[in-house]
Amino acid sequence: MTDTRANADDEGIWPDDLLNAEEIRAWIASALPGNPTIAGPEHVYQSKEWGVTARFAVTWLAVAERRALPPESVVFKASLLPLFAHAPNVYTLLTRHCPGAVPDLLAWTPTGSGAWMLFASFGGVSVDALPGLAPLLDVARTLAGIQATIATLSASETAGIPCVYPRDFPALFEAVLADVRARQLAFWRGEGRDLAEQFALPDNVDVLLENYRPHIARWAADLEAGGWPLSLDHVDLQPDNAAVQPNGSVLLYDWEEANLSVPFFSLDRLLDDAQERAGDAGEAALRAAYLDALPWSTRAARERALTLALCLSPLKHAYEGLRFADALGWEEGLPHVTAWAAARMLARWEAMM
């Protein structure tokens, strides 16, 4: 979930108030074979109240040769919200069935509030740092390959991962509309007026959203009728959550918030990046790369399903943001995310009419 409240100063600093580094080092040593020596954290990638990601150094002791092998490293991730306690299930599934396209989960353990996870470190270059459209197309194709693989698995293998069905969207809409009216409208009209101006939200945005209630039910029913298999929706697929490996393959990471849903939702934010890099032609190329890599039904049916999913996707983002804010006890919710989603909903829904 995109954080609109975090201070950039918390990056790079180990959160002693949340996690005991000595305890983490001891757990990492016990989770790896041979009980190696653990040092660090060497680098803290993220330090938030809902999650911490850091790299630790590993020194393997070669007993027979009585010397220390060169230090290696592992990536530790703490998911600190019960809302994302299913993250190890997601990574276990991905590691087993999509090796090389996702981080390799080495070990995990449940905690009182979530889970600790340990991954093999990986290199490569962030797609965010690579110019042009081609890296984004490779991300889309990699996503499609992962989703096609996960969609073939039995329900028993995907158990423990929450599902969001198209038929759930009318209820999601009611929850988001209630939040807009209870918390967001007053903020957007007052202290947060700049958000309303930034996203060109009219004062009666709630009324405009409500006018689409019957259409949401129809679009959701149309998407449900397609019989699309459930697969993993990444939820936050952006160029800085993907890396091109030395062998040229793409690795997608940060799957903590993923859920099972109609696959097409995951492309939403990546389309914005394609638009920024190459305009309408870039967005069209990304859609084509993704849809051509999927195996289900006809190309025309997949195109229609993607259009419907993109119509409903901002609503899914808004609802997931609402649950995220409530899980953290943020009384104001997520005004920025909700404003962004509301503007996106209105624009796309108008285009569907």
Secondary structure by P-SEA (a helix, b strand, c coil): ccccccccccccccccccccaaaaaaaaaaaccccccccccccccccccccccbbbbbbbbcccccccccbbbbbbbbbccccccaaaaaaaaaaaccccccccccccccccccbbbbbcccccccccccccaaaaaaaaaaaaaaaaaaaaccccccccbbbbcccaaaaaaaaaaaaaaacccccccccaaaaaaaaccccaaaaaaaaaaaaaaaaaaaaaacccccccccccccccccccccccbbbbccccccccccccccaaaaaaaaaacccaaaaaaaaaaaaaacccccaaaaaaaaaaaaaaaaaaaaaaaaaaaaaaccccccaaaaaaaaaaaaaaaaaac
